Amino acid sequence: MTEGNVFSAADFSEFPNPEGTAERANQFVKGMAEIAIAAGYEREDVVSVDERAARQAAPKSPETRQGILDAAAQAVTVDRAATHGDAESSFATLAAVWSPLLGVPVTAPQVALMLASLKIVRAWGNPGHTDNWVDLAGYAACGGEVAQAGET
């Protein structure tokens, strides 16, 4: 098996290779990742070999405002969109869930503001952790787009 919690179809190369084995191996790897996440591993710790390589190639800590904005753009347009789907749907779903829990109507732009406030609190406690700033910029961008589209 490859290093750590990383799985790949190559881990199963010793098995006979009848038609469709690669697809079944990829499905197995995805299933193992879902099990690991359900068992309490963080999503960030359970990645494919391709994801791991992409993360290692990416700059680790953007230290300039442009670097933070670039990282946020990558996160909200590629990385998290691929993992979690589009922000519009996620924010609308969260609004639908949070409204009855909070006892007040919540809109999709308000979801973005609440998620941004989470990152503000985290940045307050650990201002040197760049990911908080990247995510804050990402939530601001997504929230602004959702609000401009008039989504609730």
C-alpha positions in Angstrom: 0.0 0.0 0.0 1.1 3.5 -0.6 2.2 5.9 2.2 -0.2 6.9 5.0 -3.9 7.0 4.3 -3.3 7.3 0.6 -4.8 4.7 -1.6 -4.5 4.2 -5.3 -5.5 1.6 -7.9 -1.8 0.7 -8.1 -2.2 -0.8 -4.6 -4.2 -3.6 -6.2 -1.8 -4.3 -9.1 -1.0 -7.8 -7.9 -4.6 -8.9 -8.7 -5.4 -10.4 -12.1 -6.5 -7.7 -14.6 -9.7 -8.8 -16.2 -11.8 -6.2 -18.1 -13.1 -3.5 -15.7 -10.6 -4.2 -12.9 -9.2 -0.6 -13.0 -12.7 0.8 -12.7 -13.6 -1.5 -9.8 -10.3 -0.7 -8.1 -11.1 3.0 -8.4 -14.5 2.5 -7.0 -13.0 0.4 -4.1 -10.5 3.2 -3.4 -13.3 5.8 -3.3 -15.3 3.5 -1.0 -12.3 3.1 1.3 -12.0 6.8 1.5 -15.6 7.2 2.4 -15.3 4.6 5.1 -12.2 6.3 6.5 -14.0 9.7 6.6 -17.0 8.1 8.3 -14.6 6.5 10.8 -13.4 10.0 11.8 -10.5 10.7 9.6 -10.4 14.2 8.3 -11.2 14.6 4.6 -7.9 16.3 4.1 -6.1 13.2 5.5 -7.8 10.8 3.1 -6.8 11.7 -0.4 -5.9 9.9 -3.6 -2.4 9.7 -4.9 -3.3 12.4 -7.6 -4.7 14.7 -4.9 -1.6 14.2 -2.7 0.7 15.0 -5.7 -1.3 18.2 -6.5 -1.2 19.3 -2.9 2.5 18.8 -2.7 3.0 20.8 -5.9 0.8 23.7 -4.6 2.4 26.4 -2.6 2.0 25.5 1.1 1.4 28.9 2.7 0.6 31.9 0.7 2.1 34.8 2.7 1.1 37.7 0.5 -2.4 39.1 -0.1 -2.1 38.0 -3.7 -1.1 34.5 -2.6 -4.0 34.3 -0.2 -6.5 35.5 -2.9 -5.0 33.1 -5.4 -5.3 30.2 -3.0 -8.9 31.2 -2.2 -9.7 31.4 -5.9 -8.3 27.9 -6.4 -10.2 26.6 -3.4 -13.6 27.9 -4.4 -13.4 27.4 -8.1 -11.6 24.0 -8.3 -10.7 22.2 -5.1 -13.7 22.6 -2.9 -16.1 22.7 -5.8 -14.9 19.2 -6.8 -15.1 17.9 -3.3 -18.3 19.6 -2.0 -20.2 20.8 -5.1 -21.1 24.3 -6.0 -21.4 26.9 -3.2 -24.8 28.1 -4.3 -26.4 24.7 -3.7 -24.4 24.1 -0.4 -25.4 27.5 1.0 -29.0 27.1 0.0 -29.1 23.7 1.7 -27.4 25.0 4.8 -30.0 27.9 4.9 -32.8 25.4 4.7 -31.3 23.3 7.5 -30.3 26.2 9.8 -33.6 28.2 9.5 -35.6 25.7 11.6 -32.7 25.1 13.9 -32.3 28.8 14.6 -36.0 29.6 14.5 -35.5 32.4 12.0 -35.3 32.5 8.2 -31.7 32.2 7.0 -30.7 33.1 3.4 -27.8 31.7 1.4 -25.8 35.0 1.7 -26.3 34.9 5.4 -24.9 31.3 5.4 -21.7 32.7 3.8 -21.5 35.4 6.4 -21.9 32.9 9.2 -19.2 30.6 7.7 -17.0 33.7 7.3 -17.6 34.5 11.0 -16.4 31.0 11.9 -13.1 31.7 10.0 -12.8 35.1 11.8 -13.1 33.4 15.2 -10.5 30.8 14.1 -8.2 33.5 12.8 -8.6 35.4 16.0 -7.4 32.4 17.9 -4.6 31.5 15.5 -3.8 34.4 13.2 -0.8 32.7 11.8 -2.8 29.8 10.3 -3.1 31.0 6.7 -5.9 28.6 5.8 -8.3 30.6 8.0 -7.5 33.7 5.9 -7.8 31.8 2.6 -11.2 30.3 3.6 -12.4 33.7 4.8 -11.6 35.2 1.4 -13.3 32.3 -0.3 -16.5 32.6 1.8 -16.5 36.4 1.0 -16.2 35.7 -2.7 -18.9 33.0 -2.7 -21.2 35.0 -0.6 -20.8 38.1 -2.8 -21.6 36.0 -5.9 -24.6 34.4 -4.3 -25.9 37.8 -3.0 -25.4 39.4 -6.4 -27.4 36.6 -8.1 -30.2 37.3 -5.7 -30.3 33.8 -4.2 -31.9 33.3 -0.9 
